[in-house]
């Protein structure tokens, strides 16, 4: 049975940004903002599925796509847990669990900060860099395929990137404004 959650239509309990029978759920005259939100959510899930499929193909079974993206985003940096969040490398609520798991499996190493013994710094191990290279190769293949097939021209991709950076800045400002 369809229900409304925070003003969003949820047929069968699955969130949708609009009720096809009632129109948009929020004041968005052409629905484009809500469409972008839905696309972002779907694209994120698809990205995780692409990584999962690549790992299955390569028989990488120890880590999940979220953990792999964390390794990819950290790269050669050495960061504290707080920096992971503030730099946008990890937005999940279970960062401590994922870091602990990646350390246990040998993909990352952690070290207490000399300046502040309460702070822990993390960085990739050689094994972590292997996962990063795997994702870099996957992303390069996809970028090449998009170019070869003329799916998205470079100026269009740059415009999308600019628009998404602006949205990221807006959302970050909204969060800062709340606190």
Residue pairs with C-beta under 8 A, 6 or more apart in sequence:
1 12
2 9
2 10
2 11
2 12
2 19
3 10
3 13
4 10
4 25
5 15
7 25
7 26
8 15
8 16
8 17
8 25
9 16
9 17
9 18
9 19
9 22
9 25
10 16
16 38
17 24
17 25
17 34
17 35
17 37
17 38
18 24
18 25
18 31
18 34
19 25
24 31
24 34
25 34
26 34
28 34
36 167
47 65
47 69
48 65
48 66
48 69
49 65
50 138
50 142
51 65
51 68
51 69
51 135
51 138
52 64
52 65
54 60
54 134
54 135
54 138
55 61
55 63
55 65
55 68
58 134
60 131
60 134
62 105
63 71
63 101
63 102
63 105
63 107
63 131
66 92
66 98
67 98
67 101
67 102
67 107
68 131
68 134
68 135
69 135
70 84
70 89
70 90
70 98
70 99
70 102
71 102
71 107
71 108
71 124
71 128
71 131
71 132
71 135
72 131
72 132
72 135
72 136
73 89
73 90
74 84
74 89
74 108
74 122
74 123
74 124
74 128
75 124
75 132
76 123
76 124
77 123
78 121
78 122
78 123
79 87
79 89
79 121
79 122
79 123
80 113
80 119
80 120
80 121
80 122
81 95
81 96
81 99
81 120
81 122
82 119
83 89
84 90
84 95
84 122
85 91
85 95
88 168
90 98
92 98
99 108
99 110
99 122
102 108
102 128
103 109
103 110
103 122
105 127
106 125
106 127
107 124
107 125
107 127
107 128
107 131
108 122
108 123
108 124
108 125
108 128
109 122
109 123
109 125
110 120
110 121
110 122
111 120
111 121
111 122
112 119
112 120
112 121
113 119
113 120
113 121
124 132
145 151
146 152
146 157
147 154
152 160
